[in-house]
Amino acid sequence: MSNLKYRRSLLATTMISGAIMAAAASPAFAQETQTSDDQATVEDVVVTGSRIVRQDFAAISPVTTVTSETIELTATLTVENLLNQLPSVVAGNMNTSNNAGGEEFATVDLRGLGAQRTLVLVNGERVPASSTTGVVDLNTIPASLIERVEVVTGGASAVYGSDALAGVVNFILKDNFEGAEMNVSYGSDFEGNSPEYEINGLFGGSFANGRGNLTTYASYYKREGTYQSEFDYSAVSGAVVVAADGTYPVVDTAAEWLDAVNNGALGTYVSGGSATSAWGTIYNNAANPFRGLAGAVGATGNTNFAAGGYDTTCDGVPNATPYNTGNLSFDTSGALTPLATAGACAVPDRAAGSSRYNFAPDNYLVIPAERFTISTIGHYDITDDIRLRVQLNYVNSTQQVSLAPTPATGLQVTLTPAMRSLISTNHPDLWAALQSRPNPLSSFTMDRRMNEVGARTGQSENNALSMLGTLTGKFSDTWDWSLTASYGLNNFTSTGENSTNRTALAQGLAGCQDLAGNALVGLLPGCVPLDLFGEGTLTDAMVNFLTVPTFATTEIREKRVAGFVRGSLFNLPAGPVSAVFGAEYRESKADFRVDDMQRTGNIFGFNAIQNQAGSVDVSEVYTEVAVPLLADLPFFNYLGLEAGARYSDYNTIGGQETYKLGAEWSPVDWVKVRAMYNTAVRAPSVFELFQNGDQGFASYTDPCRSAANPSAQLLAFCSAQAGGYDFTGFTQANTQVEAFAFGNPNLAPEEAETTTIGLVFQPQSPVGTIRASVDYYDIDITNLVASLGAGYWINDCYGSLDASAEGCSRVVRDPLTGQIDFVNTTRTNLGYQRTKGYDFQLDFVLDGADVGLPGRFRINELFTYVDSLDYDGDEYAGTAVAYIGGGIFDWKSVLSVSYDIGDFTFFTRWNYIPQLEDIAFGPNYNDGSPVYTPSSNYLDFSARYNVSDNLQITAFVGNVFDRMPEQTASGVGYGQANTDTQLYRVFGRTFNIAMKARF
């Protein structure tokens, strides 16, 4: 913003904060001495969104600020939990993201436009990404080191470069500290789940007669994990039924399912748990079916197939007829039994006889995390006009996930001599069933979960190192300069335990031999025949043969040199014309490596992923200017313009131009109208540019199949594409086709146009001080980077009947069978996102003495109304799906109230999100009306006591009314723990106790 000397003290103190006003916040250990408006001082500041020096915080672009006091009073120990409370933020990856997709670390997503479209800064400087997608790990920023967080809505590429499409989140860290400070914090829920604690210290002092200061911060943070089995709402991976009123309630016991049906429910809509169980499912082959099972299996003493011996619906009423053919499973004693998945058996209630598997207990509800941080920030005045600033930061952060054991599906069991011996000896009832088939020695298909191998656990460790040095100086009283060099290194390592070797599984199910009893070619060391028939049947030797660890590492290196000069070009009657001229060079290199097991796709249950590597470098020049047009005139207390432009030359996307244009008008000294228009870009990430053939399996339909009645012309084209294969009577063999995903080095940047228009006012009030703003935002992003799947390229080739079409080179057929062998997919620029809405912020501060009361009252309200969030013509505002970024509220309110009296501060916060349309399963089954998730409504309370000048204690209670999360259909089908962790807190009432001591 502009360097405007004439601005009034009233507006000079205007800053709308994110929860508690920094301008009115209590100091750390003593009550603030209030000053009158005419005593307010003017201070040069730079607000996020511009590099122009201002005399106030009232920026043209809307800025929401969260202060360190808010962080302390809300017991915030991790940054994402703080940001997710803001109405402008849609929850991204966080402490509940055990298997939710997205990144393997905490992220921030402004406006629900994607974490990759939110630029993260620290002290106004870019920080290296943590993955090849270009997203920053918020775990590398300790909450207790933050002085304040400034959040800017809208594009900011003209100021900061690529990625700032939805906005900017700038973390300003504490520095220039004198003395020593120790902080200890501990909290959990009231039942003791997921205790978390942090101990940190801040040490600083001046030297060289006050010319320099060095501040060092160190912290250790740890959070224990909590499994889904700890709570009734999440202990069973529930089923969804269609209730009598057409809604979709969750049921997690067979008795609850039966009760729902007895009260008019139409039946199961989505089965609970998994069809792949720890005891196994053996599939009946219509071409070689099981026959006469009641007699054949009964001859071994197993009566589970006789009339009255089994219950396939879990209603407590045994089936009245013998079970002679069909799919098979095993009961809790290990005996062969009919597969039970119908009726109430759709719920994975093993005690009721269901064959479905409850995978919830092995999954984390809250993931464990650990973080160690050490940071040093210092400055030294080389001369009276030149200052050196340095910042060194190292963070080691880890978090863990836990998934249910590997679900191995489609397993082929070959009845070699070894397997015949194993089954007939250990499982005579199964052997009898196999012998009932017309071809008793043919192979059979089964599914089995590898519980003996163990839950699949993973650990992500990020070692982040950053170094920054800045020289600043003055040319004169009106011109200064800055030169910065920085280096950042992120080494992100992911390790996995208890995965299953695909090759070992296939060999073990063949008994390690061929049908003639000879050892298999390429036999792995330690091969043993595998017993998957029933629960707990794998021996230690079998488990050791199957188990394999995994490993992947991502290394991001970023070098940056930047500099600018700024000052006043000349004076106009309304004030000086201020400008900034700058240049920047940035090089980012990313290298992603995986082990051979993952690269070759030899981990059962996971597709193959490939190494990735690439670099992006950019040279940029930019300028900003602020022009005061009118001042101190009737109806024109101030009128000014602000503009900026940046030219960026990328090695990947070439030259890009972005600009901004804004205006502000104050008809009187307590009202300001502001408007800003920005253009912004996001350069494609290394992942989008250089993905190297990751494996997937996509659903498809073959246009050459005879069922589609292809024309003679199309049949001839199909034949030409398959080396002359005759497609007469051709049948598609599979519903899925193997696809290999590649990046596209020719991608163009995503482009955005953002507009904000707002009103800031601070009227004179007979009591207290009122500061408020309302802002309209409109963010329109086009040219989105989008994946083009297998179906697209198949249609591109066979829809055009043009052999030169790109799709024809990507779709590869087997000339011997005519089947599509694989498809090489890629990305392009396609589609748009657009969101618009309103942000409202209100601060009210009342000195109790003005109304005859002690102390001081502070009220802050943050309110966002989302008018629209449009993805390629589909409207998502006011909807919810329980995956990362899926909770798109149409409005959200956060109200904070605090009261300062003497050495005490009392604080309460009310966070409210209304009911949202749950679009996971569509509208009401009966009448087509919307189905809604319950509202999200939480009240928190804290109290802070200054015991002495050197000791402070803060107590926090979260979710005061002990609201437990709501079960939702979307949480079953798309989320985790039967709920939407983006909307609801997973714990009831929580607490935290913190102590701060200064020395």
Long-range contacts (C-beta under 8 A, 24 or more apart in sequence): 1-47, 1-50, 1-52, 1-53, 1-54, 1-58, 1-59, 1-60, 1-626, 1-642, 2-52, 2-54, 2-575, 2-576, 2-578, 2-626, 2-627, 2-628, 2-640, 2-642, 3-44, 3-52, 3-53, 3-54, 3-55, 3-567, 3-568, 3-576, 3-578, 3-626, 4-54, 4-55, 4-575, 4-576, 4-578, 4-626, 4-628, 4-631, 4-638, 4-640, 5-55, 5-575, 5-576, 6-574, 6-575, 6-631, 6-632, 6-638, 7-42, 7-55, 7-56, 7-638, 8-637, 8-669, 9-37, 9-38, 9-40, 9-41, 9-42, 10-37, 10-40, 10-669, 10-670, 10-762, 11-56, 11-58, 11-666, 11-669, 11-670, 11-672, 11-762, 12-40, 12-41, 12-42, 12-43, 12-55, 12-56, 13-37, 13-40, 13-56, 13-57, 14-56, 14-57, 14-58, 14-760, 14-762, 14-771, 15-56, 15-57, 15-58, 15-63, 15-65, 15-771, 16-63, 16-64, 16-65, 16-760, 16-771, 16-772, 16-773, 16-841, 16-843, 17-64, 17-65, 17-66, 17-67, 17-70, 17-843, 17-860, 18-64, 18-65, 18-66, 18-67, 18-70, 18-86, 18-149, 18-151, 18-862, 19-66, 19-67, 19-70, 19-74, 19-85, 19-860, 19-862, 19-894, 19-896, 19-909, 20-67, 20-69, 20-70, 20-73, 20-858, 20-860, 20-896, 20-898, 20-907, 21-67, 21-771, 21-843, 21-845, 21-858, 21-860, 22-65, 22-67, 22-69, 22-148, 23-57, 24-769, 24-843, 24-845, 24-858, 25-67, 25-69, 26-69, 26-900, 26-905, 28-952, 28-996, 29-946, 29-948, 29-949, 29-950, 29-952, 29-998, 30-946, 30-949, 31-900, 31-902, 31-903, 34-847, 34-856, 46-124, 47-150, 48-121, 48-124, 48-150, 48-151, 48-152, 48-168, 48-170, 49-152, 49-156, 49-159, 49-168, 50-159, 50-624, 50-642, 50-644, 51-159, 51-564, 51-566, 51-580, 51-582, 51-624, 52-566, 52-578, 52-579, 52-580, 52-624, 52-626, 52-642, 53-566, 53-578, 58-672, 58-760, 59-152, 59-674, 60-642, 60-662, 60-663, 60-664, 60-674, 60-675, 60-676, 61-152, 61-153, 61-154, 61-156, 61-662, 61-674, 61-676, 61-756, 62-152, 62-153, 62-154, 62-756, 62-758, 62-773, 62-775, 62-777, 62-839, 63-150, 63-151, 63-152, 64-88, 64-150, 64-151, 64-153, 64-839, 64-841, 64-862, 65-148, 65-149, 65-150, 65-151, 66-148, 66-149, 66-151, 67-147, 67-148, 68-146, 68-147, 68-148, 68-174, 70-896, 71-143, 71-144, 71-146, 72-944, 72-954, 72-994, 72-996, 73-898, 73-905, 73-907, 73-942, 73-944, 73-954, 73-956, 74-907, 74-909, 74-940, 74-942, 74-956, 75-185, 75-187, 75-942, 75-954, 75-956, 75-958, 75-992, 75-994, 76-143, 77-143, 77-144, 77-185, 77-187, 77-196, 77-198, 77-221, 77-223, 78-106, 78-138, 78-139, 78-143, 78-221, 78-223, 78-369, 79-106, 79-108, 79-138, 79-139, 79-141, 79-142, 79-143, 79-146, 79-171, 80-106, 80-107, 80-108, 80-138, 82-143, 82-149, 83-108, 83-138, 83-149, 83-151, 83-169, 85-894, 85-909, 85-911, 86-151, 86-862, 86-894, 87-839, 87-862, 87-863, 87-864, 87-889, 87-891, 87-892, 87-893, 87-894, 88-151, 88-153, 88-167, 88-839, 88-864, 89-151, 90-885, 90-887, 90-888, 90-889, 90-982, 91-884, 91-885, 91-887, 91-981, 91-982, 91-983, 92-884, 92-885, 93-884, 94-981, 95-223, 95-366, 95-367, 95-369, 96-365, 96-366, 96-367, 96-976, 96-977, 96-981, 96-986, 97-367, 97-884, 97-981, 98-363, 98-364, 98-365, 98-367, 98-401, 98-402, 98-403, 98-976, 99-363, 99-401, 99-403, 99-976, 100-883, 100-884, 100-975, 100-976, 100-981, 101-883, 101-884, 102-884, 102-885, 103-130, 103-131, 103-133, 103-135, 103-137, 104-131, 104-399, 104-401, 104-460, 104-492, 104-494, 105-130, 105-131, 105-137, 105-138, 105-139, 105-397, 105-399, 105-460, 105-462, 105-492, 106-137, 106-138, 106-139, 107-135, 107-136, 107-137, 107-138, 108-138, 108-169, 109-166, 109-885, 110-151, 110-153, 110-166, 110-167, 110-169, 111-153, 111-166, 111-167, 111-777, 111-779, 111-835, 111-869, 112-835, 112-869, 112-876, 112-885, 112-888, 113-165, 113-166, 113-779, 113-781, 113-833, 113-835, 114-166, 114-885, 115-885, 116-163, 116-682, 116-685, 117-163, 117-165, 117-166, 117-682, 117-750, 117-752, 117-781, 118-163, 118-164, 118-165, 118-166, 118-167, 118-168, 118-169, 119-156, 119-160, 119-162, 119-163, 119-164, 119-167, 119-168, 119-169, 120-168, 120-169, 120-171, 121-160, 121-168, 121-169, 121-170, 121-171, 122-170, 122-171, 122-173, 122-466, 123-170, 123-171, 123-172, 123-173, 123-391, 124-170, 124-172, 125-468, 125-484, 125-486, 125-560, 126-160, 126-161, 126-558, 126-560, 126-586, 127-466, 127-488, 128-464, 128-466, 128-488, 128-489, 128-490, 128-556, 128-557, 128-558, 128-588, 129-490, 129-556, 129-558, 129-588, 129-590, 129-685, 130-462, 130-464, 130-490, 130-492, 130-554, 130-556, 131-492, 131-554, 131-556, 131-592, 131-687, 132-554, 132-556, 132-590, 132-592, 132-612, 132-614, 132-685, 132-686, 132-687, 132-690, 133-685, 133-686, 133-687, 133-688, 134-163, 134-685, 134-686, 134-687, 137-397, 137-462, 137-464, 137-490, 137-492, 139-369, 139-371, 139-395, 139-397, 139-399, 139-462, 140-395, 140-397, 140-462, 140-464, 140-490, 141-171, 141-395, 142-200, 142-217, 142-219, 142-221, 142-371, 142-373, 142-395, 144-183, 144-198, 144-200, 144-219, 145-173, 145-174, 145-200, 145-202, 145-217, 145-219, 145-373, 145-375, 146-171, 146-172, 146-173, 146-174, 147-172, 147-173, 147-174, 147-175, 148-172, 153-754, 153-756, 153-775, 153-777, 153-839, 154-676, 154-678, 154-754, 154-755, 154-756, 154-777, 154-779, 155-658, 155-660, 155-678, 155-679, 155-680, 155-752, 155-753, 155-754, 155-779, 156-660, 156-678, 156-680, 157-646, 157-658, 157-678, 157-679, 157-680, 157-681, 157-752, 158-622, 158-624, 158-644, 158-645, 158-646, 158-658, 158-659, 158-660, 158-678, 158-679, 158-680, 159-622, 159-624, 159-644, 159-646, 159-660, 161-584, 161-586, 161-618, 161-620, 161-646, 161-648, 162-618, 162-648, 162-681, 162-682, 162-683, 162-749, 163-682, 163-683, 164-680, 165-680, 165-681, 165-682, 165-750, 165-752, 165-754, 165-779, 165-781, 166-779, 173-375, 173-377, 174-202, 174-215, 174-217, 174-377, 175-204, 175-213, 175-215, 175-377, 175-378, 175-379, 176-204, 176-213, 176-215, 176-379, 177-202, 177-203, 177-204, 177-213, 177-215, 178-204, 178-205, 178-206, 178-213, 179-203, 179-204, 179-205, 179-998, 179-999, 180-204, 180-998, 180-999, 181-996, 181-997, 181-998, 181-999, 182-996, 182-997, 182-999, 183-994, 183-995, 183-996, 183-997, 184-994, 184-995, 185-992, 185-993, 185-994, 185-995, 186-992, 186-993, 186-994, 187-956, 187-990, 187-991, 187-992, 187-993, 188-990, 188-991, 189-987, 189-988, 189-989, 189-990, 189-991, 190-962, 190-988, 190-989, 190-990, 190-991, 191-230, 191-988, 193-226, 193-230, 193-366, 193-987, 194-223, 194-224, 194-225, 194-226, 194-366, 194-987, 195-223, 195-224, 196-221, 196-222, 196-223, 196-224, 197-221, 197-222, 198-222, 200-373, 208-380, 208-381, 211-380, 211-381, 212-378, 212-379, 212-380, 212-381, 213-378, 213-379, 214-376, 214-377, 214-378, 215-376, 215-377, 215-378, 216-374, 216-375, 216-376, 217-373, 217-374, 217-375, 217-376, 217-377, 218-373, 218-374, 218-375, 219-371, 219-372, 219-373, 220-371, 220-372, 220-373, 221-369, 221-370, 221-371, 221-372, 221-373, 222-369, 222-370, 222-371, 223-366, 223-368, 223-369, 223-370, 224-368, 225-364, 225-365, 225-366, 225-367, 225-368, 225-400, 225-402, 226-364, 226-365, 226-366, 227-361, 227-362, 227-363, 227-364, 227-365, 227-402, 228-360, 228-361, 228-363, 228-364, 228-365, 228-976, 228-977, 229-360, 229-361, 230-365, 231-365, 231-964, 231-977, 231-986, 233-964, 233-965, 233-967, 233-977, 233-978, 233-979, 234-360, 234-365, 234-977, 234-978, 234-979, 234-986, 235-360, 235-361, 236-272, 236-273, 236-347, 236-348, 236-349, 236-358, 236-360, 236-978, 237-272, 237-273, 237-274, 237-348, 237-358, 237-359, 237-360, 237-972, 237-978, 238-272, 238-347, 238-967, 238-972, 238-978, 239-268, 239-269, 239-270, 239-271, 239-272, 239-273, 239-346, 239-347, 239-972, 240-268, 240-269, 240-270, 240-272, 240-921, 240-969, 240-972, 240-973, 241-265, 241-266, 241-267, 241-268, 241-269, 242-266, 242-267, 242-268, 242-269, 242-925, 245-924, 245-926, 246-924, 246-925, 246-926, 246-927, 246-929, 247-924, 247-925, 247-931, 248-918, 248-921, 248-925, 248-931, 248-969, 249-967, 249-969, 250-967, 250-968, 250-969, 250-971, 250-972, 250-978, 251-347, 252-347, 252-967, 252-978, 253-347, 253-349, 253-352, 254-314, 254-315, 254-344, 254-345, 254-347, 254-349, 254-352, 254-353, 254-354, 255-344, 255-352, 256-347, 257-314, 257-343, 257-344, 257-346, 257-347, 258-315, 258-344, 261-344, 266-925, 268-343, 268-346, 269-921, 269-925, 269-969, 270-921, 270-969, 270-972, 270-973, 271-341, 271-346, 271-347, 271-356, 272-346, 272-347, 272-348, 272-356, 272-358, 272-972, 273-347, 273-348, 273-354, 273-356, 273-357, 273-358, 273-359, 273-360, 274-348, 274-356, 274-357, 274-359, 274-404, 274-407, 274-449, 275-341, 275-356, 275-357, 275-447, 276-357, 276-407, 276-408, 276-409, 276-447, 276-448, 276-449, 277-329, 277-355, 277-356, 277-357, 277-447, 277-448, 277-449, 278-357, 278-405, 278-448, 278-449, 278-451, 278-535, 278-536, 279-329, 279-330, 279-331, 279-334, 279-355, 279-448, 279-534, 279-535, 280-329, 280-330, 280-446, 280-447, 280-448, 280-532, 280-533, 280-534, 281-327, 281-328, 281-329, 281-339, 281-355, 281-446, 281-447, 281-448, 282-327, 282-328, 282-329, 282-430, 282-433, 282-444, 282-445, 282-446, 282-533, 283-327, 283-444, 283-445, 283-446, 283-447, 284-325, 284-326, 284-327, 284-328, 285-437, 285-444, 285-445, 288-437, 288-438, 288-439, 288-442, 289-325, 289-437, 289-438, 290-324, 290-325, 290-326, 290-328, 290-433, 290-436, 290-437, 291-324, 291-325, 291-436, 291-437, 291-438, 292-324, 292-436, 293-322, 293-323, 293-324, 293-325, 293-433, 293-436, 294-322, 294-323, 294-324, 296-432, 296-433, 296-435, 296-436, 297-336, 297-429, 297-432, 297-433, 299-432, 300-428, 300-429, 300-432, 301-429, 302-335, 302-336, 302-429, 304-331, 304-335, 304-336, 304-337, 304-338, 305-336, 305-337, 305-338, 310-337, 310-338, 310-340, 311-340, 311-353, 312-338, 312-339, 312-340, 312-341, 312-342, 312-343, 312-345, 313-340, 313-342, 313-343, 313-344, 313-345, 314-340, 314-343, 314-344, 314-345, 314-347, 314-349, 314-352, 314-353, 314-354, 315-343, 315-344, 316-352, 328-430, 328-433, 329-355, 330-533, 330-534, 330-535, 332-535, 334-427, 334-534, 334-535, 334-536, 334-537, 335-429, 336-427, 336-429, 336-430, 336-433, 357-404, 357-449, 359-403, 359-404, 360-977, 360-978, 362-402, 362-403, 362-404, 362-405, 362-455, 363-402, 363-403, 363-404, 363-976, 363-977, 364-400, 364-401, 364-402, 365-976, 365-977, 365-986, 366-986, 366-987, 367-399, 367-400, 367-401, 367-402, 368-399, 368-400, 369-397, 369-398, 369-399, 369-400, 370-397, 370-398, 370-399, 371-395, 371-396, 371-397, 371-398, 372-396, 372-397, 383-473, 385-473, 385-474, 386-471, 386-472, 386-473, 387-471, 387-472, 387-473, 388-469, 388-470, 388-471, 389-468, 389-469, 389-470, 389-471, 389-472, 390-468, 390-469, 390-470, 391-466, 391-467, 391-468, 391-469, 392-466, 392-467, 392-468, 393-464, 393-465, 393-466, 393-467, 394-463, 394-464, 394-465, 394-466, 395-462, 395-463, 395-464, 396-461, 396-462, 396-463, 396-464, 397-461, 397-462, 397-464, 398-459, 398-460, 398-461, 398-462, 399-459, 399-460, 400-457, 400-458, 400-459, 400-460, 401-457, 401-458, 401-460, 402-455, 402-456, 402-457, 402-458, 403-455, 403-456, 403-457, 403-458, 404-449, 404-455, 404-456, 405-449, 405-450, 405-451, 405-452, 405-453, 405-454, 405-455, 405-456, 405-498, 406-449, 406-450, 406-453, 406-456, 406-498, 406-499, 406-500, 406-604, 406-605, 407-447, 407-449, 407-605, 408-447, 408-448, 408-449, 408-450, 408-500, 408-505, 408-604, 408-605, 409-447, 410-445, 410-447, 411-445, 411-446, 411-447, 411-448, 411-505, 411-509, 411-532, 412-443, 412-444, 412-445, 412-506, 412-509, 413-443, 413-444, 413-445, 413-446, 413-509, 413-510, 413-532, 414-443, 414-509, 414-510, 414-511, 414-515, 415-441, 415-442, 415-443, 415-444, 415-515, 416-510, 416-511, 416-513, 416-514, 416-515, 416-517, 417-511, 417-513, 417-517, 418-511, 418-512, 418-513, 418-517, 418-529, 419-509, 419-510, 419-511, 419-529, 422-511, 422-529, 422-531, 423-533, 426-531, 426-533, 426-537, 427-531, 427-533, 427-534, 430-533, 446-532, 448-532, 450-498, 450-500, 450-538, 450-546, 450-604, 451-535, 451-536, 452-536, 452-537, 452-538, 452-542, 452-543, 453-498, 453-499, 453-500, 453-538, 453-543, 453-546, 453-547, 454-497, 454-498, 454-547, 455-498, 456-496, 456-497, 456-498, 456-499, 457-496, 457-497, 457-498, 458-494, 458-495, 458-496, 458-497, 459-494, 459-495, 460-492, 460-493, 460-494, 461-492, 461-493, 461-494, 461-495, 462-490, 462-491, 462-492, 462-493, 463-489, 463-490, 463-491, 463-492, 463-493, 464-488, 464-489, 464-490, 464-491, 465-489, 465-490, 475-565, 475-567, 476-567, 478-567, 478-568, 478-576, 479-565, 479-566, 479-567, 479-568, 480-565, 480-566, 480-567, 481-563, 481-564, 481-565, 481-566, 482-563, 482-564, 482-565, 483-562, 483-563, 484-560, 484-561, 484-562, 484-563, 485-560, 485-561, 486-558, 486-559, 486-560, 487-557, 487-558, 487-559, 487-560, 488-556, 488-557, 488-558, 488-560, 489-555, 489-556, 489-557, 489-558, 490-554, 490-555, 490-556, 491-553, 491-554, 491-555, 492-553, 492-554, 492-555, 492-556, 493-551, 493-552, 493-553, 493-554, 494-550, 494-551, 494-552, 494-553, 495-549, 495-550, 495-551, 495-552, 496-549, 496-550, 496-551, 497-549, 498-547, 499-547, 499-548, 499-549, 499-550, 499-597, 499-603, 499-604, 499-605, 499-606, 500-546, 500-547, 500-548, 500-603, 500-604, 500-605, 501-545, 501-546, 501-547, 501-548, 501-597, 501-602, 501-603, 501-604, 502-601, 502-602, 502-603, 502-604, 503-602, 504-545, 504-546, 504-548, 505-530, 505-546, 505-604, 508-542, 508-545, 508-546, 548-597, 548-602, 548-603, 550-594, 550-595, 550-597, 550-598, 550-603, 551-594, 551-595, 552-592, 552-593, 552-594, 552-595, 552-598, 552-609, 553-592, 553-593, 554-590, 554-591, 554-592, 554-593, 555-589, 555-590, 555-591, 556-588, 556-589, 556-590, 557-588, 557-589, 558-586, 558-587, 558-588, 558-589, 559-586, 559-587, 560-584, 560-585, 560-586, 560-587, 561-585, 562-586, 569-625, 572-627, 572-628, 572-629, 573-631, 574-628, 574-629, 574-630, 574-631, 574-632, 574-638, 574-639, 574-640, 575-628, 575-631, 575-640, 576-628, 577-625, 577-626, 577-627, 577-628, 578-625, 578-626, 579-623, 579-624, 579-625, 579-626, 580-622, 580-623, 580-624, 580-625, 580-644, 581-622, 581-623, 582-621, 582-622, 582-623, 583-619, 583-620, 583-621, 583-622, 584-618, 584-619, 584-620, 584-621, 584-622, 585-617, 585-618, 585-619, 585-620, 586-617, 586-618, 586-620, 587-615, 587-616, 587-617, 588-615, 588-616, 588-617, 588-686, 589-614, 589-615, 590-614, 590-615, 590-686, 590-687, 592-687, 601-695, 607-694, 607-695, 607-696, 607-697, 608-694, 608-695, 609-694, 609-695, 610-691, 610-692, 610-693, 610-694, 611-692, 612-686, 612-687, 612-690, 612-691, 612-692, 612-743, 613-686, 613-690, 614-686, 614-689, 614-690, 615-651, 615-686, 616-650, 616-651, 616-652, 616-683, 616-686, 616-689, 617-650, 617-651, 618-648, 618-649, 618-650, 618-651, 618-683, 619-648, 619-649, 620-646, 620-647, 620-648, 620-649, 621-646, 621-647, 622-646, 622-647, 635-667, 635-668, 636-665, 636-666, 636-667, 637-666, 637-667, 637-668, 637-669, 638-664, 638-665, 638-666, 638-672, 639-663, 639-664, 639-665, 639-666, 640-664, 640-665, 642-676, 648-681, 650-683, 652-683, 652-684, 652-689, 652-745, 652-747, 653-683, 653-684, 653-747, 653-748, 653-749, 656-681, 656-683, 656-749, 670-761, 670-762, 670-763, 670-764, 671-759, 671-760, 671-761, 671-763, 672-759, 672-760, 672-761, 673-757, 673-758, 673-759, 674-756, 674-757, 674-758, 674-759, 674-760, 674-775, 675-755, 675-756, 675-757, 675-758, 676-754, 676-755, 676-756, 677-753, 677-754, 677-755, 678-752, 678-753, 678-754, 678-755, 679-751, 679-752, 679-753, 679-754, 680-751, 680-752, 680-753, 680-754, 681-749, 681-750, 681-751, 681-752, 682-749, 682-750, 682-752, 683-749, 684-744, 684-747, 684-748, 684-749, 684-750, 684-785, 687-743, 688-743, 688-744, 688-747, 688-785, 688-827, 689-743, 689-744, 689-745, 689-747, 690-743, 690-745, 691-741, 691-742, 691-743, 692-742, 692-743, 693-740, 693-741, 693-742, 693-824, 694-740, 694-741, 695-738, 695-739, 695-740, 695-741, 696-738, 696-739, 696-740, 696-741, 697-736, 697-737, 697-738, 697-739, 698-736, 698-737, 698-739, 698-789, 698-790, 698-791, 698-823, 699-735, 699-736, 699-791, 700-735, 700-736, 700-737, 700-790, 700-791, 700-794, 700-820, 701-732, 701-791, 702-730, 702-732, 702-794, 702-819, 702-820, 703-794, 703-795, 703-798, 703-799, 704-730, 704-798, 704-818, 705-730, 705-731, 705-732, 706-730, 706-731, 707-731, 707-732, 713-801, 714-798, 714-801, 717-798, 717-801, 717-803, 718-798, 718-818, 720-803, 721-797, 721-798, 721-803, 721-808, 721-811, 721-813, 722-813, 722-814, 722-815, 722-818, 723-813, 723-815, 724-815, 725-813, 725-815, 725-816, 725-817, 725-818, 726-818, 727-818, 730-818, 732-819, 733-817, 733-819, 734-819, 737-790, 737-820, 737-822, 737-823, 738-821, 738-822, 738-823, 739-789, 739-790, 739-822, 739-823, 739-824, 739-825, 740-822, 740-823, 740-824, 740-825, 741-787, 741-825, 741-826, 742-824, 742-825, 742-826, 743-826, 743-827, 744-826, 744-827, 744-828, 747-785, 747-827, 747-828, 747-829, 748-783, 748-829, 749-783, 750-781, 750-782, 750-783, 750-784, 750-785, 750-829, 751-781, 751-782, 751-783, 752-779, 752-780, 752-781, 752-782, 753-779, 753-780, 754-778, 754-779, 754-780, 758-839, 767-846, 767-850, 767-851, 768-844, 768-845, 768-846, 768-847, 768-850, 768-857, 769-843, 769-844, 769-845, 769-846, 770-842, 770-843, 770-844, 771-842, 771-843, 771-844, 772-840, 772-841, 772-842, 772-843, 773-839, 773-840, 773-841, 774-838, 774-839, 774-840, 774-841, 775-838, 775-839, 775-840, 776-836, 776-837, 776-838, 777-835, 777-836, 777-837, 777-838, 777-839, 778-834, 778-835, 778-836, 779-833, 779-834, 779-835, 779-836, 780-832, 780-833, 780-834, 781-832, 781-833, 781-834, 782-831, 782-832, 783-829, 783-830, 783-832, 784-829, 784-830, 784-831, 784-832, 784-833, 785-827, 785-828, 785-829, 786-827, 786-828, 786-829, 786-830, 786-831, 787-825, 787-826, 787-827, 788-825, 788-826, 788-827, 788-828, 788-830, 789-825, 790-823, 790-825, 792-825, 793-823, 793-824, 793-825, 794-820, 794-823, 831-871, 831-872, 832-870, 832-871, 832-872, 833-869, 833-870, 833-871, 833-872, 834-868, 834-869, 834-870, 835-866, 835-868, 835-869, 835-870, 835-877, 836-866, 836-867, 836-868, 837-864, 837-865, 837-866, 837-867, 837-868, 837-877, 838-864, 838-865, 838-867, 839-863, 839-864, 840-864, 840-865, 848-901, 854-901, 854-902, 855-899, 855-900, 855-901, 855-902, 856-899, 856-900, 856-901, 857-897, 857-898, 857-899, 858-896, 858-897, 858-898, 858-899, 858-900, 859-895, 859-896, 859-897, 860-895, 860-896, 860-897, 861-893, 861-894, 861-895, 861-896, 862-893, 862-894, 862-895, 863-891, 863-892, 863-893, 863-894, 864-889, 864-891, 864-892, 865-890, 865-891, 866-890, 866-891, 878-916, 878-917, 879-916, 879-917, 879-918, 879-919, 880-916, 880-917, 880-918, 880-919, 880-920, 880-933, 880-968, 880-970, 880-980, 880-982, 880-983, 881-918, 881-919, 881-920, 881-970, 881-974, 882-920, 882-968, 882-970, 882-971, 882-973, 882-974, 882-975, 882-976, 882-979, 882-980, 882-981, 882-982, 882-983, 883-974, 883-975, 883-982, 884-982, 885-982, 886-970, 886-974, 886-980, 886-982, 887-913, 887-916, 887-980, 887-982, 887-983, 888-916, 889-913, 889-914, 889-916, 890-914, 890-916, 903-945, 903-946, 903-947, 904-943, 904-944, 904-945, 904-946, 905-943, 905-944, 906-941, 906-942, 906-943, 906-944, 907-941, 907-942, 907-943, 907-944, 908-939, 908-940, 908-941, 908-942, 909-939, 909-940, 910-937, 910-938, 910-939, 910-940, 911-936, 911-937, 911-938, 911-939, 911-940, 912-936, 912-937, 912-938, 913-937, 913-983, 916-983, 918-968, 918-969, 918-970, 919-970, 920-968, 920-969, 920-970, 920-973, 920-974, 921-969, 921-970, 921-973, 931-969, 933-966, 933-968, 933-970, 933-980, 933-983, 934-966, 936-983, 936-984, 937-963, 938-963, 938-985, 949-998, 950-997, 950-998, 950-999, 951-995, 951-996, 951-997, 951-998, 952-995, 952-996, 952-997, 953-993, 953-994, 953-995, 953-996, 954-992, 954-993, 954-994, 954-995, 954-996, 955-991, 955-992, 955-993, 955-994, 956-991, 956-992, 956-993, 956-994, 957-989, 957-990, 957-991, 958-985, 958-989, 958-990, 958-991, 958-992, 959-985, 959-987, 959-988, 959-989, 959-990, 960-989, 961-989, 962-988, 962-989, 963-988, 964-988
